[in-house]
């Protein structure tokens, strides 16, 4: 690809440091429900999935019924904490402002939660109105399905092969890779874990960064590298 036609950002764990907060809340709720699990294990195994999807996986794995009320309870507790605790990941505002290419957000979070986090961290105006909640647009399928990425590319008239995605989760990388897009992995969030970069690479990320200040140069390098091969 000569030059990227679109840059897509995941939100949780890429733009805002929310994954670590979510992992803490989910760990407490699952442990109380009879499935002891630490926040770091949730980050490693389930990062990028929605809470209902995590509950279904745990039910299937452990063979224990989990109350549907956990969905509402988690939403309420997490929104309360995000409203007062979530912060932008260091360097993201400057990195995004430096990009001259079309850009958007594709996230498994709801539009309500995206508004909450992005407005609290001052990032909303950098992307609005191009903020896509996977389960509210197109086919309404969340990652690891590629649908939300393909929806965004169609909206921008961008070739998926000329689209770059920044993702922090294995499930997100799988989704972008399935969409035929190039992926940069990101490990700069508070939920990162040993072997995080290796897992993103194994899932299909071409390269991995842990600082947003490296993003503009990395995007430029990927375009040059593509022209030379």
N, C-alpha and C positions, 0 to 999 in steps of 0.2 A: 504494500500500500504506500502510495506516494506521501500522503498526509492523512492523518485520521480525520474522519468525517464527524465523529461523535465520541465524547468521553462520558461514560456512565459510572456514577459512583453508587456503591452501596452506602447505607447510612449508619446503621448500628455497628460500632467497632471500626468504622472508617472515617466518618465525619464527626460523630459524637461518641464519647466513651461510655456508652450505655450497656454494652454487653456484660461488663463485670457486675453492674448493678442488677441486671436481669438474672444473671447466674446466681447471685446471692439470694434473691427472692425465690427463685425456682428451687434452689437447693433446700431452703427452709421448708417450703411447702411439700416437696416430695419426701423429705425426711420425716416430717410430721405425719405423712400419709402411709408410712411404712416402707419407704424405699430410700434408705440412707444413701446420699450421694453428695459429694463435696462440690463447691462452686467451680473449682478448676476442672473437675471431671465433666461437668455440664458444658463448660466452655470448649473442651476438647472434643466431646462427642456430639453435641447438639447445636453448637453455634451456627446461626444462620437459619435455623428452623423456627417455625411458629410454635407457641406454647401448646396449642391443641395437637400439633403433630408430635411434639415431644411426649405429651401424655399418652397418645396412642402407641408410640414406640415402647414406652415404659410398661404400659399395660400388657402389650404383646410379649415383651421380654420376661417380665416378672410374674405374669399370670395373676396380677392383683387388680381388682376393680378400683378405678379412681373416679371420684365424684366429679360430675360436670361443674359443680360449684367452684372447683379449683380454677376454672378459667376466669370466672368473674372475680374471684378473690385475688388472683395474680394480677389481673388488669388493674384493679383498684390500688393494690399496694405498690405496684410498679409505677403507675402514673403519679402517685403521691411522691415517691422517691425521686423520680426523674424531674418532676417539677421544681425540686429544690436542690438536687445534687448533680444532675448531668452537666458535663462540660464539653466544649469542643476539643477535639484532639489537637494537640499542639501543632501549629504551622499550617492548618488546613485552610484558613481564610486567605492567607497570603498566597498559598499554592494555587487555590482556585482562581483568585483574582488575576494571577499571572497567565492563566490559560486564555488563549484567543480563539479557541475552538468551541463549537456548540457542546453543551454539557447538560446533564440531567441526573436525577436520582431515581434508582429502582430499588425498592425495599420491600421486605416481607412485613414490615410494620404497617399499622393502619394509618390512614391519612390524618386522623385525629392525633395520634401519637407523634407522627412526623412533624406536624405543625407545632406541637408542644415543645419537642426537643430542638427543632431548628430555630424557632423564635427565641427560646431561652438562650441559645448559644450564639445568636446573631448571624446565623448562616442562611436563614430563610430567603432573604432578598437576593442572595447569590445564585439561587436556583429557580425560584418561583417564576412562572407557574409550572415548570417542568419537573414535577415531583410525583412519581408514580408509585402508588401502593399496590403491590402485586395482586392482592385479592379483591381489588376494587376496579381494576381496568382489564380490558380485553377478555381473555378466557377466565380470568379470576383464579388462576392457578399460581400458587406461590413457588418460590425456589425450593427444591432443585430443578423444577420445570423451567425451561428457558423462555417461557411465554412472555414474561414481563420485559425481558431484554429485547425480544423481537418486536414487541408492541412499541417500545421506545424508539427503536431504529426506524420502524415504519412511520411513526409520527414525525420524525426528523428527516425522512427520506434518505436515511443513511444506509450504506451497504454494511451488513453485519461483519463482513470480512475487513472492513475499514473502521471498525468500532473497537475502542479499548475500554475495558471494564476494570475498575479498582475494587477488589473484594478481599475480605479478611477471613471468610469461612470456606471450608471444603465444599459445602453444599452450594454456596454462591459461585465458586469457581466452576464446579460441575455444570451449573446452569448456564453460565456465560460461555463455557466451552461448547456445550450442546447447541448454543445459539450460533456457533461459528465465529465467535468473537475472540479477540486476543485479550489476555488477562494479566494484570499486574496484581500480585498478592501483596497484602499489607499486614504487618505484624506490630504496628505501633500502638495498639490499644491496650488497656489495662488488663484484658482477659487473655493476652498472649501466653503461650505455654511452651515448654521445651519441645522442640521438634515441629513447631507451628509452621515455620518456613518450609521445611521439607515436605510436610503434608500438603501445603498449598501447591508446591511444585509438582508433586506426584499427581495431584488432582488435575493439573493442566495449566497452572500459571507459568508464563514464560520467564518471569523474573519476580523477585520479591523485594520490597522496600520496607523499612521501619521508621522512616522519617518523611513527612509530607514535603519537606523542602527539596527532596530529591525527585519529586514527581514530574515537574515540567521537563527537566533534563532527560528523565527516563522515557517520557513520551516521545521526545524528539529523537532519542537514540533508537527507539523501536521503529520509528518511521524510516530512519536512515538504514538500519539493519535490514528492513524489509526490502528496500530498493536494491540492496547489494546482493541479495540471495536469489 
